[in-house]
Amino acid sequence: MFDTAALHQLNDDDPLTREAQRKKPQMPAYFAATAQQPVIRYVGHHLPENNAERLQLVAQYAAEWIIQGKTPYVFLHSPGDLYAPQICRYFHSLLTQLLAPQGIDIGQLPPFIGEAEADQATQTRLF
């Protein structure tokens, strides 16, 4: 399933957004798991907070499939992918909230590159 609804609803002069709209097809909003490992590719707004409504829908479908014993794969990105880690963290929090009442723990997300302290290494000396 390829969800580009949020991307194509944008009226944005951002060059990355315009390029993504040109490249990504407008797909109908249709979610159906036809296998044990359904795949959703979500392309949304580059600002995480502008994805809330659509990501809630995607999270609901993913949660339903997990409850049914399926293993969904969800790929989340946006034009330029600068905020992709934040979008992923937001989606993870939605999914966690939906599954917790069912007693399903999906664990924590590890740090993305650049988030962990070890990744914040600084040069200690020149020679």
C-alpha positions in Angstrom: 0.0 0.0 0.0 1.4 3.3 -1.0 -0.2 6.2 0.9 0.6 9.6 -0.7 -2.7 11.3 0.3 -1.0 13.7 2.8 1.8 14.6 0.3 -0.7 15.5 -2.5 -2.9 17.6 -0.2 0.0 19.9 0.4 0.0 23.4 -1.2 3.7 24.1 -0.6 6.3 26.0 -2.6 9.1 23.9 -1.0 11.1 22.5 -3.9 11.5 19.1 -2.2 7.8 18.9 -1.8 7.1 19.9 -5.4 9.6 17.3 -6.6 8.0 14.6 -4.5 4.5 15.5 -5.7 5.8 15.2 -9.3 7.4 11.8 -8.7 4.9 10.1 -6.4 1.6 8.9 -7.9 -1.7 9.9 -6.3 -2.9 6.7 -4.8 -6.4 5.8 -3.6 -6.8 5.6 0.2 -7.1 1.8 0.4 -5.6 -0.4 3.1 -6.0 -4.2 2.9 -3.8 -6.8 4.3 -3.6 -9.6 1.7 -0.7 -11.4 3.3 0.8 -12.0 6.7 3.3 -9.3 6.2 1.5 -6.2 4.7 3.6 -3.3 3.7 2.6 0.4 3.9 4.8 3.1 2.4 3.7 6.5 3.7 4.9 9.8 2.2 3.7 12.8 4.1 4.4 16.4 5.0 8.0 17.3 5.9 6.9 18.7 9.3 6.0 15.9 11.7 3.1 17.7 13.3 1.3 18.0 10.0 1.2 14.2 9.6 -0.9 13.6 12.8 -4.3 12.9 11.2 -3.1 10.6 8.4 -0.6 8.8 10.6 -3.4 8.1 13.1 -5.2 6.2 10.3 -2.1 4.3 9.3 -1.4 3.4 12.9 -4.9 2.1 13.4 -4.5 -0.3 10.4 -1.1 -1.4 11.6 -2.4 -2.0 15.1 -5.3 -4.1 13.8 -3.0 -6.2 11.7 -0.6 -6.8 14.7 -3.6 -7.8 16.9 -4.6 -10.3 14.1 -1.1 -11.8 14.3 0.3 -10.2 11.2 3.7 -8.5 10.9 3.2 -5.2 9.1 6.2 -3.3 7.6 5.7 0.5 7.6 8.0 2.8 5.8 7.6 6.5 6.7 9.2 9.4 4.9 8.7 12.9 3.6 10.2 15.2 1.0 13.9 15.4 1.8 13.5 13.1 4.8 15.0 15.6 7.1 12.3 15.0 9.7 11.8 11.2 9.0 13.2 10.2 12.5 10.6 12.5 14.2 7.8 11.2 12.0 8.9 7.6 12.9 9.0 8.4 16.6 5.5 10.0 16.4 4.1 6.9 14.5 5.7 4.6 17.1 4.0 6.5 19.9 0.6 6.2 18.2 1.1 2.5 17.6 2.3 2.0 21.2 -0.9 3.8 22.5 -3.1 1.6 20.4 -1.5 -1.7 21.3 -0.9 -1.1 25.0 -4.6 -1.8 26.0 -4.3 -5.1 24.2 -1.2 -6.0 26.3 1.1 -5.9 23.2 4.5 -4.2 23.8 6.3 -3.2 20.6 9.4 -2.1 22.5 11.4 1.1 22.2 12.9 2.7 19.1 16.7 2.8 19.2 18.4 6.1 18.6 18.7 7.2 15.0 22.0 8.2 13.6 22.9 11.5 15.2 20.6 11.1 18.2 22.9 9.0 20.4 25.6 10.6 22.5 28.2 8.4 20.9 27.2 9.8 17.6 27.8 13.3 18.8 31.6 12.7 18.9 33.8 15.8 18.7 37.4 16.1 17.7 39.5 16.0 20.9 42.9 16.9 19.3 44.3 17.8 15.9 47.4 15.5 16.0 
